[in-house]
């Protein structure tokens, strides 16, 4: 099964489309912002960020071995507010890992929840995924609340699972099944 061409997800206030070359400015700005990256990872060099960006470009389907990275835009203004998407592990598990990043100036407006619900509907209803999960750095209460509002359940704590700088951190593991309530 191939994805819609071009892939275009809409919600009440948002439009989400695969990242394109002209979205480099947004990707770079998010991955260079210390407040955004505080719970995500180290601040990488510009070359490392560019490499990560290029890995997300191109045609995506559920069998792809790279992140479906969607630019989130306001429907009314076209303003870019962040990124969302998931990494598929289709064969043989029909599972994936979700992620989202919202620009600081757009946080607190419900965009993360709204965009994640759109991604979940696409992954489960159109792509046929069975399970999605998210790893959230322990202490990132805002992201955990977003996931729980969308129906994710806390499944455990992965001790010293993720390293930022010289410090190991615990990860909360949250998951949702195709048949679960999505909030």
N, C-alpha and C positions, 0 to 999 in steps of 0.2 A: 504494500500500500504506500503510495507516495503522498506527501503532504499537499495541501492546496498550493497552487502556483498562481500568483505569488501568495505566500502565507501572509494572512492579514487577520488578526484577531481584534475584535472590538468589544468593548464593554460600554456601560452607560456613559462614562466620561473619558474613556481612553481608547487609543488605537495602538496596537503592538505589531511591529513588523521586524523581520530579520535585520540585523545590523548590516549597514552598508558602509562603504568607504567614507561617505560624507558624515558618518557618525563618529569618526575618529576623535574629534574634539571632545565629545561627551565621554567616551570611553576613557580617554587620557585624563580628563578633568576628574572623573570619579576615582580612578586608580592612583591619582597623585594627591588626593585630598586626605590628610591625616585623620580628620574626623570620620570620614567614610570608611577608611581602611582600619580603624582602631580594632574592630572585631573581625576583620577579614584576613589581614595578612600584612607582611612587611611592605614598605614602600619600595617598589622595584625601580630599576633604571628605565629610562624612556625606551630603550631598545627592548627590554623585557616586556614592557607593557605593549609595545607595538607588536611583538611576536604573539602575545596572548590574543590581541585583537585580530590579527590575521588568521589565527587558528579558528576563529569563529565566523569568518566570512565564507560564503559559498552556499551551494545548494544543500539543504538539510532534509533528511527524512529520518524516520524512527530507527533506521539501521546505522545512521551516521555515527562516527566515532569522535564526535566533537560536540560541544555545547550548542544547543539551539539558543542563540543570544538574540533577544528581542529588544528593540528600542521602544520604550514606553513614551507615548506622546499624548498630550491633552487633545481631545477631539475638537474642541472649540477653537483653540489657539494654535495647535500644531507644535507647541513648546515641548521639548524633550524633558522628561522628568526623571528618567532612570533607565535601568536595564532589568530584564527578568529572563527566565528560561529554565532549561533543564538539560542534563547530560544523560543520554539514554544508555541503558544496559539491556538491550532488547533480547539478544540471544544468550542464553535460553530463558532469561528470567522475566522479561517484560517489566523491567523496573527502571527507575531513573532517580537522579538527584536534582532537586530544584534549588534555585538561587535567585536573589533579587538585590538590587542596589538602587536606592532612591537618593537623588540629589538633596543635600541638606535643606535647601530653600523650598523643597516640595514635600518634605517629611511632615507627618502629622495631619495629612489631608485624606488619608484612607487610600492612597494610590497603590501602596504595596499590597493591601488586602484585595483590592479590586483587580489589579493586574494578575495576582497569583491565582485568584478564582478563574480568570480567563485561561491561564496556562493549564490549570488542573482540568478544566472542561475539555480543552484541546487534547491534552495527553491521554485522558481516560476515554473520552467519548469519540474522538476522531482517530487517535493513534492506537487505541486498544491496550494501553499500559495497565498492568495489574496493581502496581505499588510504586509510590514515590516517597522519597525520604529527603530530609534536610539535616545537615550537621550545623549546629549553631554554637558558637563559642559561649561557654558558660558565663553568665553575666550579661549577655546581650538580650535583655528582657524584651526590648521592643520587637526584635525579629521573632522571638519565641511567641509573643502575643499575636503577631501577624499570622504565623503558621497555625496557631491554635484556633484563631477566628475562622480559618479556612478548613478546619476539620482535622488537622494533624494532631496526633497524640504523642506524648512523651513516651519513648520506648526504653530510654536508659541514658546513662551518662558514661561516656567513653573517657576513661581517665588518661590524662596527659596524652591526648590524641593529636594535638595540633600545636605547632611551634610558631611563635611570632617573636622575632628577634632571638634572644637567648633563653626565652621563657616558654616552658611547656604549659599548655592549657587543657582543661577538660572541655569536651564537646557534649552538648545535649544532642541526642539522636531522636528525631521526631519522624513519624511515618504516617501515611494515609493509604488506604486501599481504595480501589475503584468503587467499591460498594459502600464506602463510608459516607456519612453526611458531610457535605462540604461547607457547612455553616450557612 
